[in-house]
Amino acid sequence: MPDEARARLLGLGLDTDAAEVMLDHFADSEGRGKLGHGFSRIPWLETQGFDLAARPVKGASSGGVEHWDANGALGYLTLAAICDDVIHEGVVGAKLVVAAGCFPTGALGYWARRVAKAGYLAVLTATSPRRLPPPSGGDPLTGTNPLAIAIPSSDGEPLVSDVSMGAVTHGDVIAGRARPEELVPFGGELAHKAFALAVGLELLVSALAGPHHSAVLLVALPEHDVVPGFRALAAGVRLPGDA
């Protein structure tokens, strides 16, 4: 499948480097059981008409906030460039990265994990098309707006929490693993909590990045090595992000 996937990505018009970035993301998602963010995304991409030659542009920084413009580039490539830049440039204290027009972003945990493997805390969220209706019913009002939190560890493997606010993801629908009508806030009778998170994240990102689908990444140096102790406390329980 990777060889077929690579050929299809190149057939879309991506250059070799861009195709490899996306192939690695899809393969990682497949390996973690996130099939909705895996190879099933390629047929969807083939129908979307993205500008596959576009590349993101790094803008100005001020007051600890760094701005990027996706510039029409795929969100995957925008987040890849941001992660590379953060890791290469380093972070003193903390940095907030605002990526305007960043879509589609894929599995956010993948990008947060990359930053955490370099030794930084990472909190990443992104907005998407309006897909979640309010729990009371009606038209979709907000995106699934996932949130990923990655904590580095001295044992070499970060702990990564990556949660969409939907009971299923749009990727599950694309992959045929869920029906469109199942795309509602998670939580059943408590779905108002997931809906509140989705709305809060949407407005947070929009307030920083503008009206287009965008992403916001917070990167900081940890002051304590908390993951090994938590893993010991969990005593073999599968923790978020474990393969």
N, C-alpha and C positions, 0 to 999 in steps of 0.2 A: 504493500500500500504506500509506503513512503516514496518509492520511485514513481508510482503513478501520480501521487499528489504533487511531487516536484515537477513533473512534466506538465501537469495541468496549471500549476502556478506560473511556470515559465510561459505556457501557452497563452495565459491571460495578458502577457506583456510585461510582467515583473522582471527586473534584472536578477542576476544570480544571487547577489547579496540579499536583496529584499525577499526573494523566494525562500532562502535558507532561514531568514529570521522567522518568517511565518510558518515554515515547515517545522521548525524546532518547537514553536508554540503549540501547533496542532498535535505533534507527536507527544509532547509533555502532557497535554490535556487527555489524549487517548490513554496514556499510561496511568493516569490518575483516575480514570473512570469518568472523566468529564466529557463524554462523547459529543455533547451539544456544542462544545468548543473545540472539537477535534476536526478530523478530515471532512465531516459533514458540512463544515462551513464553506468548503471550496465550491460546491455547486451553487450555493447561495451567492458567493462573491461573483460567480460567473454571470449572474443576472442583474447585478446592481449598478454597473456603469461608473465605478469609481475611477478617478484619475490615477492610474497606477504609476505614472511617471513622477507625480508630485512628491516633494519631500518637505518635512517640517523646517521651520525657521526659528532659531533661538532669538528672543528679543531682549529687552532691557531687564535689569534687575534693580530693585530698590527696596530698602527696608526689609530685607530678608525674603522678598517675594520675587521669583523668577518667572518671566513670561515666555511662553512658546506659542507659536501659531502653527497649527497643523498644515496650513497652506494648501488644503485640499488633499493631503496625504492620508493614506489609511491610518487609522488609530493605532494599529499594531506597530507600524513603522515609526509613528510619532513617539509612542511609549518606549520603543526600543532605543531610539536616539536619546530620549531623556534619561533613561537608565544608564546608558553608556556615558553620557555627559556627567551625570551625578557621580558615578563611580570614578571617572577619570579626574574630575575637578576636585572631588572631595567635599566634605561638608564640615564646617566649624560651627558647633552648636546645633542650629536647625535651619532648614530651608523649606519654603513653600513654593512648589512649582505649579503654575497654572497653565494648562494646555488647552487653548481655545480651539474649537472645531475638531476635537479629537474623537473620531468614531470610524469604525467599530474598534473596540478595545480588547475584545477577547476575554479570557479568564484573568481577572485582575491579580489573583494570587500569584500567577506566573511572574508578573512584573515586580510585584512587591517582594517575592522570594529572591529575585536577582539582586535587588538592592540590599536585602538583609544578608545575603551571602557575602556581601562586601563589608559587612559589619555595622550597618545602619538600621535603625528602626524605620519602618515604612508604613504609612497609612495612605491608601489610594482609593479614591472613589471616582465614579464617572456616571454621566447621564446618558439616557437612551431615548428613542422615540416613546411616546406615551402609550404604554401597554397595560398598566395596572388601573382597573376601575376602583373607586372607593368601595369599602366593604358593604355600604348600603346599596350598591348597584349603580348602574349608569355607564356612561362612556368612559374609556380610559382617560385618566387625568394626569398620571405621572409615569415615569419610566421604572424599570426594575431596579435601577440605580444601585449596583452592587457596591460592597465595601470590603476591602482587603486590608488586613493588619498583619504585618510580618515582624517578628522579633528575632534578632540574631542570637546565636548561642555559641558558647565555647566548645560545645560538642560537635560543631560543624554543620548542623542541620537546623535551620530556622524553624520556628513555629509559625504557621501561616493560617490565619482564619480568613475565609473568603466566602461571603454570603450575599446572595441576591435577595431582594425583598419580595420576590415572587414565590408562590408555592411551587412553581416550576420555572425554568428559564426559557427565554425566547429560543435559545440554542436547542433546548429539548424539543420545542415545537418544530424547529427547522430539521432536526434529526429524526423526526417522526416518533419520538419517545413520549410525547404528550400532545394533547389536543389544545387548540387555541383557547377554548373556553376554560381550560384549567389554569390559565395565566392570570392569577388573582393574587392579592397579598397573602403571604403565608400566615398561618396561625389559627385558621378556623374561626372560632368564636372570638379569638383575640387578634384577629387580622388588623384591627385598627392600629395595633402597635407597629406592625410592619409597614402599614400605609403611612403612619406618621414618620417613620424613618425614611421612607422613600421620598416623601414630600420635603422633609428637612434637608436631605442630601441634594435633591434637585435644586432647591433654592440656594443652598450654600454654593454649589458649583456655578449656578447661573449668576449669582451675585458677584463672583470673582471673575468668571470667564465670558459672560455674555449669554445671549439666547441660544446659541448653537450647542449641539451635543459636545460636551467637553469633559476634561478630567482634571482632577486636583490631586497632587501628591505632596505629602508632608514627609520630610526626611530629617532624622535627628540622630545624634550619637547617643547610644545608651550609656547610662551611668552605673547600671547593675546588670549582672549576668544571671537572669532569672529563669531561663528555660530549663537548664539541667535539674534544678531543684524541683521545678514543677513536674517534669517528666518522672522524677523519682517519686514524687507524691502520687502521681497518677498510676504508678505501679503496673505498667503494661497496658493501660487503657489507650486505645487508639485516639490520638489527639488531632485537632484540626490541622489539615495540610499534610498529614502523614500519608505516604504512598501506600 
